[in-house]
Amino acid sequence: MVGKIPGFLPGALFSLIGLVQLVQGIGQYARCLASRTWPRVRGQVCYATVVKDLLSTRRRIVDVYVYRPHLSYVYTVAGQEYHQSRRRIGDVSDWRTGRTFSTRKKAQADIADYFEAKLIDVYYNPKNPADAVLEPGNTAEARSGLFVGLVSSALGVGLLTLAVSINGCG
């Protein structure tokens, strides 16, 4: 029996990871849908810029750069001022780990609608006004958690099924 346990570990691990990702993905997807009904206030773009970052690798033969759009805006809810940088649910708040582009031109095109001092609509979570987006609703970034969770879970179940068929049930 002890010799059979390691055969089940990869399947169990993938199933567990998939389940966690699936639960997180469902939560994020629910927030996307909820954001469609969030209240709207006027805000203002503080700045919109593109940052050039060097991708780090251990043995670089050629330097590879990526371009990251970085956006910041301010808005007020019930007399309280908030600052935010997220455009959509699923976007990473930290601009260093968010969406990247291979050229500066593509990154600039991504934020072209958000120039400095532009007045914008900001959609905020009524339960937590610091949680806000400029583009409410469903996005590919938000659905990716569901997809990864489903794939990982399916792989885990497949590995568990294979382990049972090879090793038997007990």
Buried (B, 14 or more C-beta within 10 A) or exposed (E): EEEBEEBBEBBBEBBEBBBEBBEBBEEBBEBBEBBEEBEEBEBBBBEBBBBEEEEEEEEEEEEEEBBBBBBBBBBBBEEEEBEBBBBBBBBEEEBEEBBBBEEBEEBBEBBEBBEEEEEBEBBBBEEEBEBBBBBBBBBEBBBBBBEBBBBBBEBBBEBBEBBBEEBEEE
